[in-house]
């Protein structure tokens, strides 16, 4: 007999597994950031900096106003605990997971580094880049790309060098050890990773099993589609891992009403260590690339919240704004705000503010401290609310309260 988990309990399980529902630390430091990193297993990287770059935001949502220098030391650099790789998208992952992604690197080698593949056809450029790194150590992408244009043995364009480095990163021939003003710094694996990580190449089946188990723990309760999306794997590929984890008792099949097709009950997998809290308290602003909301079908299942980022939508066609962040209040997503850090004038601009149907009457009052926390974290002096969105008047009024 398969147990049934109510949608409300499933939502609380998911939030607790993602690190919500506990009090923020008074002085968040490396220990708290490291806890979030290990819990989530990745921080997705994105270049948009209108409010703050995406990889900094999930930790802020879970720990509060930490020092960004601590974050950078944690996830990157030769002494850091992270390394950049293609996980969900480009992301910082714990170095302990490097070996689990060998199947992905092998697939890229099969695509690019076999006869007729792009990298194989540009072997001279590849060898030049490797030799440069071997001789000079980790280098910024721009320096490597510039030097390659006048390298011995042939002439290559900047775009060829850029493509070669990107491809070599995907195959594992080079790694991104850190970013300098958001520019990638490349290194040979042995220059950046301990031998135990360089040599920890898991088989495809082993790697997928590690990643599915990690996703299941991080999500708390998840459908097959949720588990596949976490690391951008295919559902067919992870089914053997799911079956093995069910057989071992690590995953427990359950049914959640409303999670199936046409509103019927759907099958999900509950991690055996998942907490089942009776309530979730707290408020947080969520990045568009936060693991809690990045898979939109799951977001709609959990929160009945339709969310699309409008960065690439022409301005006249945007509904909510350029960079809207969902608002988490207790165990519900109750609205969204379009934020911009005006660093010159030292203001956090709320370009628009919107509530969801059924949002609590005190949403504006509870949101104001989160905006002030975000402004202080960004080094900004005030929060300015623009008159756009149904929540904007109430939110603006809280400034005088």
C-alpha positions in Angstrom: 0.0 0.0 0.0 1.5 3.3 -1.1 1.2 6.1 1.5 -0.5 9.4 0.6 1.1 12.7 1.4 -1.2 15.8 1.3 -0.2 18.7 -0.9 0.2 20.9 2.1 2.6 18.5 3.8 4.5 17.9 0.6 5.0 21.7 0.4 6.3 21.9 3.9 8.6 18.8 3.4 10.0 20.5 0.3 10.6 23.8 2.1 12.3 22.2 5.0 14.6 20.1 2.8 15.6 23.3 1.0 16.6 24.9 4.2 13.6 27.1 5.0 11.6 27.4 8.2 14.5 28.0 10.6 15.6 31.2 12.2 18.3 33.2 10.3 21.6 33.2 12.1 22.5 36.5 13.8 25.9 36.6 12.1 26.0 34.3 9.1 29.5 33.1 8.2 31.4 30.4 6.3 29.8 27.6 8.4 26.3 28.7 7.5 27.2 29.3 3.8 28.9 25.9 3.7 25.7 24.3 5.1 23.6 25.8 2.4 26.1 24.8 -0.3 26.1 21.2 0.9 22.4 21.1 1.3 21.6 22.4 -2.2 24.6 20.9 -4.0 25.0 23.8 -6.3 24.6 27.5 -6.8 23.6 28.3 -10.4 25.6 31.1 -12.0 24.1 33.9 -14.1 25.5 37.2 -15.3 22.5 39.4 -14.8 23.4 41.9 -12.1 20.5 44.3 -12.0 19.8 43.4 -8.3 22.5 40.8 -7.5 24.0 38.0 -9.5 22.0 34.8 -9.1 24.6 32.6 -7.4 24.7 34.9 -4.4 20.9 34.9 -3.8 20.0 31.3 -2.6 22.4 31.6 0.3 21.0 35.0 1.2 17.5 33.6 1.2 18.5 30.9 3.7 21.1 32.6 5.9 20.6 36.4 5.6 23.1 39.1 5.0 26.4 37.3 4.7 29.7 38.7 3.5 30.1 38.0 -0.2 33.9 37.6 0.3 33.1 34.6 2.4 30.9 33.1 -0.3 33.6 33.6 -3.0 36.2 31.9 -0.8 33.8 29.0 -0.2 32.8 28.2 -3.8 35.9 29.1 -5.8 39.7 29.5 -5.7 42.3 26.8 -5.3 41.5 26.5 -1.6 37.7 26.7 -1.9 35.3 23.8 -1.5 33.6 24.4 -4.9 34.4 24.1 -8.6 32.4 25.4 -11.6 30.8 22.9 -13.9 27.7 22.3 -16.0 25.3 20.9 -13.4 21.8 22.3 -13.7 23.3 25.1 -15.8 26.7 26.5 -15.2 27.0 26.3 -11.5 29.3 26.1 -8.5 29.2 22.5 -7.2 31.0 20.9 -4.2 34.3 19.3 -5.3 33.0 16.1 -3.8 30.6 15.8 -6.7 33.2 16.3 -9.4 33.5 12.5 -10.0 29.8 12.1 -10.3 29.7 14.2 -13.4 32.3 12.1 -15.3 29.4 10.7 -17.4 28.7 14.2 -18.6 32.3 15.0 -19.4 32.5 11.6 -21.3 29.5 12.5 -23.4 31.1 15.8 -24.3 34.3 14.1 -25.2 32.4 11.7 -27.5 30.7 14.7 -29.1 33.7 17.0 -29.5 36.9 15.0 -29.2 36.5 12.0 -31.6 37.3 12.0 -35.3 35.4 14.8 -37.0 34.6 16.5 -33.7 35.3 20.2 -33.3 38.0 19.8 -30.6 39.7 17.0 -32.5 39.7 19.2 -35.6 41.4 22.1 -33.6 44.0 19.9 -31.8 46.8 22.5 -32.4 44.8 25.2 -30.6 43.9 22.8 -27.8 47.5 21.8 -27.3 48.6 25.5 -27.3 46.1 26.3 -24.6 47.1 23.3 -22.5 50.8 24.3 -22.8 50.0 27.9 -21.8 48.3 26.7 -18.6 51.0 24.2 -17.8 53.7 26.8 -18.2 52.0 29.8 -16.6 49.4 28.4 -14.3 45.8 29.5 -14.0 44.9 32.3 -16.4 42.0 34.5 -17.2 40.0 33.6 -20.2 40.7 36.9 -21.9 44.5 36.5 -21.6 44.4 33.0 -23.0 42.1 34.1 -25.9 44.4 37.0 -26.7 47.6 34.9 -26.6 46.1 32.2 -28.7 45.7 34.6 -31.6 49.5 34.8 -32.0 50.4 31.3 -30.8 53.0 29.2 -32.5 51.8 26.6 -35.1 49.0 28.6 -36.6 46.7 31.6 -36.3 43.4 31.3 -34.5 40.7 33.9 -34.0 39.5 35.0 -30.6 36.2 33.2 -31.1 38.0 29.9 -31.8 39.9 30.2 -28.6 36.8 31.1 -26.6 35.0 28.1 -28.1 38.0 25.8 -27.4 38.1 26.8 -23.8 34.4 26.3 -23.3 34.5 22.9 -24.9 37.6 21.8 -23.0 35.8 22.9 -19.8 32.8 20.7 -20.7 35.1 17.7 -21.5 37.1 18.2 -18.3 40.4 19.0 -20.0 40.4 22.3 -18.2 38.5 23.6 -15.1 37.2 27.0 -14.1 39.0 27.5 -10.8 37.5 31.0 -10.0 36.1 34.2 -11.6 37.9 37.5 -11.7 35.3 40.3 -12.0 33.1 37.6 -13.4 35.6 36.5 -16.0 36.5 32.9 -15.9 40.0 31.8 -14.7 41.0 28.5 -16.3 43.4 25.9 -15.0 44.4 22.3 -15.7 42.5 20.0 -13.4 45.7 19.0 -11.5 46.4 22.7 -10.8 43.0 23.2 -9.1 41.7 19.9 -7.7 43.1 17.5 -5.2 44.2 14.2 -6.7 41.3 12.4 -4.9 38.9 14.5 -6.9 40.8 14.4 -10.2 40.9 10.6 -10.0 37.4 10.1 -8.7 35.7 9.3 -12.0 32.5 7.4 -11.3 30.9 5.2 -13.9 27.8 6.5 -15.6 25.5 4.4 -13.5 27.3 5.3 -10.3 27.4 9.0 -11.1 23.7 9.1 -11.9 22.9 7.2 -8.7 24.9 9.7 -6.6 23.2 12.6 -8.3 19.7 11.2 -8.0 20.2 10.5 -4.3 21.6 14.0 -3.7 18.6 15.6 -5.6 16.1 13.5 -3.6 17.6 14.6 -0.3 17.7 18.2 -1.4 14.1 18.2 -2.7 12.7 16.2 0.2 9.8 14.9 -1.9 10.0 14.9 -5.7 8.5 13.4 -8.9 10.6 11.6 -11.4 10.6 14.8 -13.5 11.8 16.9 -10.5 14.7 14.5 -9.9 15.7 14.6 -13.6 15.6 18.3 -13.8 17.8 19.0 -10.8 20.9 18.0 -12.6 19.4 18.4 -16.1 19.4 14.6 -16.8 16.9 12.6 -18.8 14.1 10.8 -17.1 14.9 7.5 -18.9 18.5 7.7 -17.7 17.7 8.1 -14.0 15.0 5.4 -13.7 17.5 2.6 -12.8 18.9 4.8 -10.1 15.4 5.6 -8.7 14.6 1.8 -8.7 17.8 1.0 -6.9 17.2 3.7 -4.2 13.7 2.5 -3.7 14.9 -1.1 -3.3 17.4 0.1 -0.7 14.8 2.1 1.2 16.3 5.5 0.6 13.4 6.6 -1.5 9.8 5.9 -0.5 7.1 5.9 -3.3 4.1 8.0 -2.2 1.1 9.6 -3.8 0.3 13.3 -3.7 -3.2 14.4 -4.6 -3.2 16.8 -7.5 0.3 16.0 -8.6 -0.7 13.8 -11.5 -2.2 14.4 -14.9 -5.5 16.2 -14.9 -5.4 16.9 -11.2 -5.3 13.3 -10.2 -3.0 11.9 -7.6 0.6 11.5 -8.8 3.5 9.4 -7.8 6.4 11.0 -6.0 9.4 9.9 -4.0 9.9 10.8 -0.4 13.4 10.8 1.0 13.7 8.6 4.1 15.4 11.4 6.0 13.0 14.2 5.0 11.6 16.2 7.9 7.8 16.5 8.1 7.3 19.8 9.8 3.8 20.9 11.0 4.5 24.5 10.0 7.0 26.6 8.2 7.6 30.2 9.4 9.6 33.0 7.9 9.9 35.2 4.9 12.4 35.2 2.0 13.0 36.7 -1.4 13.8 34.0 -4.0 16.1 34.2 -7.0 14.6 33.3 -10.3 17.3 30.6 -10.3 16.7 29.3 -6.8 16.4 25.5 -6.7 13.0 26.0 -4.9 11.5 27.6 -8.0 13.7 27.0 -11.0 11.7 24.0 -12.3 8.4 25.8 -13.2 6.2 22.7 -13.3 7.2 21.8 -9.7 6.7 25.5 -8.6 3.2 25.3 -9.9 2.5 22.0 -8.2 3.9 23.1 -4.9 2.7 26.7 -4.7 0.0 27.1 -7.4 2.3 29.9 -8.6 2.9 30.6 -12.3 6.3 32.2 -12.7 8.3 33.2 -15.8 11.4 35.4 -15.8 10.9 38.3 -18.2 14.5 39.3 -18.8 14.3 38.3 -22.5 10.7 39.6 -23.0 10.5 43.0 -24.8 9.6 45.7 -22.3 6.1 46.5 -23.7 5.2 42.8 -23.3 6.4 42.3 -19.7 3.7 41.6 -17.2 5.5 41.9 -13.9 8.9 43.3 -14.7 12.5 42.7 -15.8 13.8 40.8 -12.8 11.0 39.7 -10.5 11.8 37.7 -7.4 9.1 35.5 -5.8 8.1 36.3 -2.2 8.1 33.3 0.1 6.0 33.8 3.2 5.8 30.9 5.6 4.8 27.9 3.4 3.4 29.9 0.4 4.7 32.0 -2.4 2.4 35.0 -2.1 3.8 37.6 -4.5 6.7 39.0 -6.5 8.8 42.1 -6.6 10.9 43.5 -9.5 14.1 44.7 -7.8 17.0 46.9 -9.0 20.1 48.0 -7.1 20.7 51.6 -7.9 24.3 51.6 -6.7 25.1 55.2 -7.7 22.3 56.6 -5.6 22.5 53.9 -3.0 18.9 52.9 -3.3 17.1 49.6 -3.7 14.4 50.2 -6.3 11.2 48.2 -6.1 10.2 48.7 -9.7 6.9 46.9 -9.1 5.3 44.8 -6.4 2.5 42.3 -6.9 0.5 40.0 -4.6 -1.0 36.6 -5.5 -4.6 35.7 -5.0 -5.2 34.9 -1.3 -2.1 36.7 -0.1 -2.3 37.6 3.6 -3.4 41.1 4.5 -0.1 41.8 6.3 2.1 40.9 3.3 3.4 44.4 2.8 4.3 44.7 6.5 6.2 41.4 6.5 7.9 42.1 3.2 9.3 45.5 4.2 12.0 44.0 6.6 13.1 41.6 3.9 13.6 44.5 1.5 15.5 46.5 4.1 17.7 43.4 4.8 18.4 43.1 1.1 19.2 46.8 0.8 21.7 46.6 3.7 23.3 43.5 2.2 23.8 45.4 -1.0 25.3 48.4 0.8 22.3 50.6 -0.1 20.8 53.2 2.2 17.1 53.2 1.4 14.2 51.3 -0.2 12.2 53.2 -2.8 8.9 51.8 -4.0 7.7 52.7 -7.5 3.9 53.0 -8.0 3.5 49.9 -10.1 1.6 46.7 -9.1 -1.3 46.0 -6.8 1.0 45.6 -3.8 2.9 48.8 -4.3 0.6 51.3 -2.5 0.6 49.2 0.7 4.3 48.6 0.5 5.0 52.3 0.0 2.9 53.1 3.0 5.0 50.8 5.3 7.9 53.3 4.9 6.0 55.8 7.1 4.8 53.2 9.6 
